Amino acid sequence: MEKCGQGLCNKKAKNRFIAFIEELSKVRLNGNACNHYSHDNPVNTIRRNNLLLYFQQMEKFNSRILMVGEAPGYRGCRLTGVPFTSEFILLNGVDRFEIFGRSRGYMKTNEFIDISKESTATIMWNALERIKHLPLLWNAFPFHPFKNRCLQSNRTPTNDELKIGEGYLRGLIQLFDIKAVVAIGNRAESTLINIGINFKKVRHPANGGKIEFTNGIDDIMGNYQQ
């Protein structure tokens, strides 16, 4: 079989990523969850583009390891469109892996003047900078669940919401030909059990879990990369 040229392969991958993101954008949610990729809000164009750039960069890393969290936070992925990534990380980049950054096309929305930071995102990328290869990041529920119609809040996704996320998780695993999966926390664990995916688990870094999470990442990723 004739192999495609790099440009053609990159175009095919980009088209697959665009199709995946478009499917995300079409999901309708209840009043206490936000689809921050929806075409209903013009600023979501920036978030969709940020996610596309992230997928394209991760394709070049050729990582076959996926880390699955719970759901986007209001100071992180809800604003950036990229899982476990705050605006501060998105705009400044991560030098260790040469990922993100304004110079690579990532953008901030104009919703808030200040550039957001998020503790979970900071802990995640501090941990990832300690390892050799960069895993793909995603959430069991890829949309932002919030409390009592307050967008500036987070809550645990319901079982029904996790069901919504299952198809996208399966799709992402196929899209990137994922070979190993790590669950970050209990909700990610339950989702992966439901869809029959083998995985390893680490504690979620929130609520005092920083040290246990970081040690878990070191142990698991060290075994994958030996």
HELIX and SHEET records of a PDB file:
HELIX    1   1 GLN A    6  SER A   25  1                                  20    
HELIX    2   2 ASN A   44  PHE A   61  1                                  18    
HELIX    3   3 CYS A   77  THR A   80  1                                   4    
HELIX    4   4 GLU A   87  ASN A   92  1                                   6    
HELIX    5   5 ARG A  102  ARG A  104  5                                   3    
HELIX    6   6 SER A  119  LEU A  128  1                                  10    
HELIX    7   7 ASN A  159  LEU A  175  1                                  17    
HELIX    8   8 ASN A  186  ASN A  194  1                                   9    
HELIX    9   9 LYS A  210  TYR A  224  1                                  15    
SHEET    1   A 2 ALA A  33  CYS A  34  0                                        
SHEET    2   A 2 HIS A 144  PRO A 145 -1                                        
SHEET    1   B 4 LEU A 136  ASN A 139  0                                        
SHEET    2   B 4 ILE A  65  GLY A  69  1                                        
SHEET    3   B 4 ALA A 180  ILE A 184  1                                        
SHEET    4   B 4 LYS A 200  VAL A 202  1                                        
END                                                                             
